[in-house]
Amino acid sequence: MKPKLWRRIFVIGLLLWTATVAVTAWTGNSNLVPTVVLFGSFLVPVTFVVWAYGRGRSPGVTVERLFMAFVVGGILGVLGASLLESWLVHPSITMYVLVGLIEEGVKLAALVFVTRHMERRFTRDGVVLGATVGFGFAAFESAGYAFNALFSADGLSLAQLVETEVLRGILTPVGHGLWTAITGGALFAAGGRLASARVVLTYLGVSALHALWDSMTAIAIAITLVLTGQPWQFRELRIGMVPHVTDWQVHVFTIVNWAGLIVISLVALVWLWRIVASTRREPQIRPNNHGNERVPPTAPDA
């Protein structure tokens, strides 16, 4: 793979997406909306998959397997999560915990499915393929969010669609792809054994990070009220009213919310870094005679 290919993909994709948004806004041509949705939803996930692919892997991580992990794994994850959440998740105090367990569980199951024929399992390969499944999940999920954001009380809103895609694109690298990279690394480090203590504990830990991420808005509201709440606001809450908030409280909420998301992301990034650092004890991956492939000292995957 050509060096820095991921940069070219991102820059060219971003320019094309920006041009599509501009032409759609200028002409009002609704036929271009699907292009805006797909480009905006897939640009960042695809870029990060290409980046991860070039960071070191064994021959078992082929382009075909990567494609399967992104498309098949991503779609299976989205479908599985949609079914299970419609059956099991209802508004309650445990809602976010269930969502975290379900979505991380279906992504892990999808990873197991698309890598079931791999014989040799290197931890770094698990990280790359896990991230790919997670980014596939994120891409298809973001497309759904972007599509829903298109509809407003005043009709179709291109502005809401673009805002949704920009925000989700910024947050994508520290979301689904990062979490599933961690579980993928743990799974491959355990030789693909789902029942191993390492995989189970990693799955529960990543699900907890996912639940905290999803519930951060509610947590930030609670912390803001504890720190700055006025007696009259608590009285209104007790009788079921939504109290008016001050400008200062809006600022506090924003700071707490983003600070929480940053802390969650840093915890996940440090966790992934430790997993990748542990791969130094595995057989090293070295270039072959062609200079564009990497092979381990032992025989490659069948």
C-alpha positions, 0 to 999 in steps of 0.5 A, spaced: 500 500 500 502 506 498 504 511 504 500 516 506 494 513 502 489 514 507 491 522 507 489 522 499 483 518 500 481 523 506 482 530 502 479 527 495 473 525 499 472 531 503 473 535 497 468 531 493 463 531 499 464 539 500 462 540 493 456 535 493 453 539 499 455 546 495 451 543 489 446 540 493 444 547 496 445 551 490 441 547 486 436 544 491 437 537 487 434 532 492 437 527 488 444 528 490 442 527 498 444 520 498 450 522 495 451 527 501 449 522 506 453 516 503 460 520 502 459 524 509 458 517 513 463 513 510 469 518 509 472 518 516 471 510 517 474 508 510 480 513 512 481 510 518 480 503 516 486 504 510 490 508 516 490 502 520 491 497 514 498 500 513 500 500 520 502 493 520 499 486 519 500 479 517 498 476 510 492 473 513 489 480 513 487 481 506 483 486 502 478 481 501 477 480 509 478 487 510 472 488 505 468 483 509 469 486 516 467 493 514 461 491 510 459 484 512 461 485 519 458 492 519 451 490 517 451 484 521 452 489 527 447 494 525 442 489 524 443 485 530 443 491 534 437 494 531 433 487 533 436 486 540 435 493 542 427 493 539 426 487 544 430 489 550 431 496 551 426 500 554 426 507 557 429 506 564 435 507 568 439 501 565 438 503 558 445 505 556 448 499 559 443 495 555 445 499 549 453 498 550 452 491 552 448 489 546 452 493 541 459 491 543 456 484 543 454 484 536 460 487 533 464 482 537 460 476 534 460 479 527 468 480 528 468 472 530 464 471 524 468 474 519 474 471 522 472 464 523 477 461 517 483 465 520 488 460 523 493 464 525 491 470 530 496 475 531 493 481 536 495 486 531 491 483 526 485 483 531 486 490 532 485 492 525 480 487 523 476 489 530 477 497 528 474 495 521 468 492 523 467 497 528 468 503 523 463 499 518 458 499 524 459 506 525 458 508 517 452 505 517 449 507 523 451 514 521 448 514 515 441 512 518 442 518 523 444 523 517 438 521 514 433 522 520 437 529 521 434 531 514 427 531 516 425 537 520 418 541 522 419 545 516 421 540 511 428 537 508 434 540 512 440 540 508 444 544 514 441 539 519 444 533 515 451 536 514 451 538 522 450 531 524 455 528 519 460 533 521 459 532 528 459 524 528 465 524 523 469 528 528 467 523 534 468 517 529 475 515 531 474 515 538 467 511 538 465 504 535 472 503 531 476 504 537 472 500 542 471 494 537 479 495 536 480 493 543 475 487 543 478 485 537 485 485 540 483 481 546 480 476 542 486 475 538 490 475 544 486 469 547 487 465 540 479 467 538 476 464 545 470 468 546 469 464 553 476 466 556 477 471 562 481 476 558 475 477 552 469 477 557 473 482 561 475 486 555 468 486 553 464 488 559 469 494 560 468 496 553 461 496 554 461 500 560 465 505 556 460 505 551 454 506 556 458 512 559 459 515 552 452 514 550 449 517 557 454 523 558 449 528 556 444 525 562 450 525 567 453 532 565 445 535 566 446 531 573 452 534 575 450 541 572 444 541 577 448 539 583 454 544 582 449 550 580 442 548 581 437 553 584 432 551 589 426 553 584 429 549 579 429 543 584 422 544 586 420 544 578 423 538 577 419 535 583 413 536 580 415 534 573 416 541 570 422 542 565 426 548 569 429 554 565 436 554 565 441 560 565 446 561 560 452 559 566 448 553 566 449 552 559 456 553 559 457 548 565 453 543 562 457 544 555 464 543 559 462 537 563 459 534 557 465 534 553 470 533 558 467 527 560 467 525 552 475 526 552 476 522 559 472 516 556 476 517 549 483 517 553 481 511 557 480 507 551 486 510 547 491 508 553 487 501 553 488 500 546 495 503 546 497 498 551 494 492 547 498 494 541 505 495 545 504 488 548 504 485 540 512 487 541 512 480 544 509 476 538 513 474 532 515 480 529 512 482 522 517 484 517 517 486 509 518 480 504 522 481 498 517 485 494 517 490 499 510 491 499 507 486 503 509 483 510 510 476 513 511 473 520 517 469 521 513 463 521 508 460 515 503 465 513 495 463 514 493 458 510 
